[in-house]
């Protein structure tokens, strides 16, 4: 939050654009709160494409026209590959090059093209193109997309799913999301892998509510969309989206 305020002051004083690295949802919320507190209403968030999750904070004073320093790198693998690299394989390989996480935005898989598009800060795009040669156990080829020319695949809309839970406790609902035991769900919470509405959770018995957004590190995101009635066994029906 202090960093956002300092960037705002710098952009206003020098009347020039200022940017952060890629921010998580939680970090975006904190930046927005800090800037609203100091009366800054000329900021925006940009991840390089519509629907991006990780985004830059862009502080661009009125009258200045410039684009955020985001480029896309295409990470391609062979169409003969039996096990294409997953999101974590590609991200792990990039971070293994000593690239900071804030330099990397979303990773968008495109199975039809046999590749993964990576949003990256412009200053780091060359590093990925020169040094990224393997993701997981798969050899890859990296090319820099022409500025403004990357045609990104459309993400399919999430499917509404249903489940029944014993109670509206975090561990019970999480077990339904992940199709695992409550003890395993409790372990995810205990080891700091779970957030609700971007706030880390420490207690498995925390109550949950409609529209809560769950983030489970390494597993994905879930939104508790709606509570239904009770089943014949007095269990609570829930509807949720997995992202």
GIQUIQUI-V319734 format. One record per backbone hydrogen bond with DSSP energy under -0.5 kcal/mol. NH is the residue of the N-H (numbers start at 1). CO is the residue of the C=O. E is the energy in kcal/mol with one decimal. If there is no record, write none. Layout:
((NH CO E) (NH CO E))
//
This chain:
((5 1 -2.0) (6 2 -2.5) (7 3 -2.4) (8 4 -2.1) (9 5 -2.2) (10 6 -2.4) (11 7 -2.8) (12 8 -2.2) (13 9 -2.4) (14 10 -2.5) (15 11 -1.1) (16 11 -1.2) (18 59 -2.1) (20 57 -1.4) (22 102 -3.5) (23 55 -2.9) (28 24 -2.4) (29 25 -2.3) (30 26 -2.0) (31 27 -2.4) (32 28 -2.5) (33 29 -2.2) (34 30 -2.2) (35 31 -2.5) (36 32 -2.4) (37 33 -1.7) (38 34 -1.2) (39 36 -0.9) (40 35 -2.7) (41 39 -0.6) (44 58 -1.8) (46 56 -1.9) (52 49 -1.4) (55 23 -1.6) (56 46 -3.0) (57 21 -0.5) (58 44 -3.4) (58 56 -0.7) (59 18 -2.9) (59 57 -0.6) (60 42 -1.0) (60 58 -0.8) (61 59 -0.6) (64 61 -1.7) (66 64 -0.6) (70 68 -2.5) (71 120 -2.8) (73 118 -2.5) (74 143 -3.1) (75 73 -0.6) (75 116 -2.8) (76 74 -0.8) (76 141 -3.1) (77 114 -2.5) (81 78 -1.6) (90 86 -2.3) (91 87 -2.7) (92 88 -2.5) (93 89 -2.0) (94 90 -2.0) (95 91 -2.7) (96 92 -1.7) (97 94 -1.6) (98 95 -1.7) (99 94 -0.9) (103 100 -1.8) (104 101 -1.7) (105 119 -3.2) (108 106 -0.5) (108 117 -3.1) (109 107 -0.6) (110 115 -2.9) (113 110 -1.1) (114 110 -0.8) (114 111 -0.7) (115 110 -1.5) (116 75 -2.2) (117 108 -2.8) (118 73 -2.6) (119 106 -2.5) (120 71 -2.7) (121 103 -2.2) (122 69 -2.3) (124 121 -1.9) (125 121 -0.8) (125 122 -0.9) (126 122 -0.5) (128 124 -1.7) (129 125 -2.1) (130 126 -2.0) (131 127 -2.6) (132 128 -2.1) (133 131 -0.9) (135 138 -2.7) (136 89 -0.6) (138 135 -1.9) (140 133 -2.1) (141 76 -2.5) (143 74 -1.8) (145 72 -2.6) (145 143 -0.6) (149 146 -2.7) (150 146 -0.6) (152 150 -0.9) (161 240 -3.0) (163 238 -1.9) (165 236 -2.8) (170 206 -1.8) (171 204 -2.3) (173 169 -2.4) (174 170 -2.8) (175 171 -2.0) (176 172 -1.4) (177 173 -2.2) (178 174 -2.5) (179 175 -1.0) (180 175 -1.8) (185 181 -2.2) (186 182 -2.7) (187 183 -1.6) (188 184 -1.8) (189 185 -1.8) (190 186 -2.8) (191 187 -2.1) (192 189 -1.7) (193 188 -2.6) (195 215 -2.3) (196 199 -2.3) (197 213 -3.5) (199 196 -1.6) (200 198 -0.5) (201 194 -2.5) (204 202 -0.5) (206 203 -1.4) (208 168 -2.0) (211 224 -4.1) (212 209 -1.7) (214 212 -0.5) (214 222 -3.7) (215 195 -2.5) (216 220 -2.8) (217 193 -2.8) (217 215 -0.6) (219 216 -2.6) (220 216 -2.1) (222 214 -2.4) (223 241 -2.2) (224 212 -2.3) (225 223 -1.3) (225 239 -1.2) (226 239 -1.8) (228 237 -3.0) (231 235 -2.8) (234 231 -2.0) (236 165 -2.8) (237 229 -2.5) (238 163 -3.0) (239 226 -2.7) (240 161 -2.6) (241 223 -2.1) (242 159 -0.6) (243 221 -2.8))
//
